[in-house]
Amino acid sequence: MGDPKRDEDEFLDDIEALEAEAEAAEEDSGGAGRAAPGESEESELDALRAERDDLKDRFMRALADAENARKRADKDRREAERYGATRLARDLLPVYDNLQRAIAASREEGETASDALMEGVELTLKELLNVFHRHSIEAISPQVGDTFDPNLHEAMFEAPVPDTTAGEIIQVSQDGFMLHDRLLRPAQVGVSSNPGS
């Protein structure tokens, strides 16, 4: 679309020309002695005024539509910048999960022969988390004892566990992730169904 300011100026010039034409028609019909204008002249003047008002209304609507389209396009562009990497981020989450599992398995086995390997895995995980952070991907890491939040957590099971209250997290199966303010993946947790102590 062209320059809205220039289009508005051209439109206003057209309106002024129509008004000047209407005034000239009114003066011509007056003549010497200022006789009352005839019905046809008056209806022609009314028609010109109605056309002017219609054109002005259509122009203002077109300007509003253009402004709304510009705002929508700007919003779409900002969302594409913020959330365009959503699919890639979701595809990288299993890499994070597998690195976490490798570290946990190594700690459980307690083998010292693989210390260098585990150090490499931990550094790889740390670098992956740095990349996530640069792209505003943040982990949701609930702890046992936290309150279940259905907006961030997915309950994988419920179990009555002594000394817990209903809705309390009793096990964390998998971390969740956020991309800016959008949930990429909920944290998978087990929740207490104990009615309370």
N, C-alpha and C positions, 0 to 999 in steps of 0.2 A: 504494500500500500504506500501511497505517496506521503509527503510531509503533511501531517494533520494541520499544522499551523498555516501552511500555505493554502491548503484546501479550504480551511475556515475563512481565510482572508478573501479568497475568490468567491466563496459562497456569499459572504457579507457584501461584496461588491455587486453581485447579482441581485441581492435583495434591495440594495440602495437604488440600482437601476430600475427595478420594478416599481419601487416607491416613487421615484422621479417620474416615471412614465405615467403612473396613476395620477400624480399631482398635475402633470401637464394636461392629461385628459380632462381632469376636473376643471382646470383653468380655461381650457379651450371651450368647454361646454358653457362656461359662465358668460363669456363675451361681454359686450357693453350693456350695462343695465342689470347685469347679474341675474339673468333669468334662471329659474330653477332647472336643474339638469333633468333630462328626460329619463324615462324608465330604462331604456336600453343602455344609456351611459352609466347610470347608477348600478345596473346589474353587471356591466362590464367591469366597473371599479371593484365591486364586491367580489367578482370572480378573480380578479388580479390579487386582491388581498387574501382570498382563500388559498390561491395557488402559492403565494409567498409564504403563508403560514404553514402550508403542507410541506413545502420545500425545506423550510427552516426545521420543522419537526423531524423530517427524514434525515436531514444532515446531522442533527444532534444525536439521533439514534445511531447513525453510522459511526459517529465519533465515539459514542459509548461502546459500541460493539468492537471497534478497533482497539480501544483501551483495554477492554476485557480480554480480547484475544492476546494482546501483548502480555498482560498479567499472567494468563494461563500458560503461555509459552515460557515465560520467565520461571514460573513455578515448576513446570515440567523439566526445564533445564537444570534447576537446582536439585530436584529429586534425582535426576539421572546422574548428576555428579556425586550425590551422597550415597545413593543406593544401587548404582550401576554394577557394583562388584558383588552383589548378593549371591549370584550363582557360583562365582569363583570361591567366595568365602565359604559357602556351604560345602563345596567340594573339598576344601582344605581341612575341614573339621575332623574327618576320619584320620588324617595324618596326625593331628594333635592327639586324638584318642589312642592311636597305636604307639606313639612315643610315650604317652603316660603309662600305658600297659607295660611297655618294655622296662621302664624305670621301676614300676611297682614289682614286676616279676623278678628283677635283679635283686631288689632289696629283700624279697622273700627268700630267695635262694642263698643269699649271703656269700656268694662266690667272690673271691678276691682276684681271681685270674681275669675277670672281665671288667676290672675297674676302669681301664683306659677306654674300653668300648662304651661303658655306661657314662663316663664323663663326656664322650662324644655325643651320645644320645641326649644327655641333659643340655649340652650346649646347643644342639640342634633345636631342641624344644624351646630353649630360651630365645633363640633367634626367630623362631616361628612366632612366639608371643610378641617380640618386638615388632615384627611385620604386622601382626594383628593390631597392635596398639597404634602404629602409624596410620592405619586405615580405619581407625575408630571401631575395631572389633574387640569387644571386651568380654571376658569370661564371666559366667555366672557360676560361682563356686559355693553352693550352700554347704553349711556344716551340720553335723548331727546335732539336734537340739534346736535348730532354727525353726521358725514357723513356716508351714507350707503356704506358698503364694501361687495360686493357679495362673497368674499372669506370667510367671517366670519358671515355674516348675511343672513337671508332668509326673503324676503319681503312678508308679509302675505296680505297686501293691500296697495293701494296708494290712497291718498286723497289730494285735493287742500286745504291747510290750509293757511290762511292769515299770513303774516309776516314770511314765511318760503321760502326756495329755493328748487328746485327740487333735490331729492336725500338726503334730510335731514331727519333724523329719527324723527318721531313725536310721536311714542308710542313704548314701549318695552313690548312684550307679554311674552317672555320667554328667560332666559339666555341661552347662548351657552357654549360649553366646548371644550377645546383642550387637547389632550394627547400628551405630548412632542410637536412635531411640526405637529401633525395630528389633523384634525378637527373631533371631536366626534359627535358634534351636532351644527348646526348654531344657532345663536341667532335669535329668531323670532321677527320681528319689523314691524311697519307701517312706510311708507315712504311718504314724501310729493311729490305731482306731480305738485305743484305750479310752474309756469314758473319763478317765482322770483318777488321781489318787485321793 
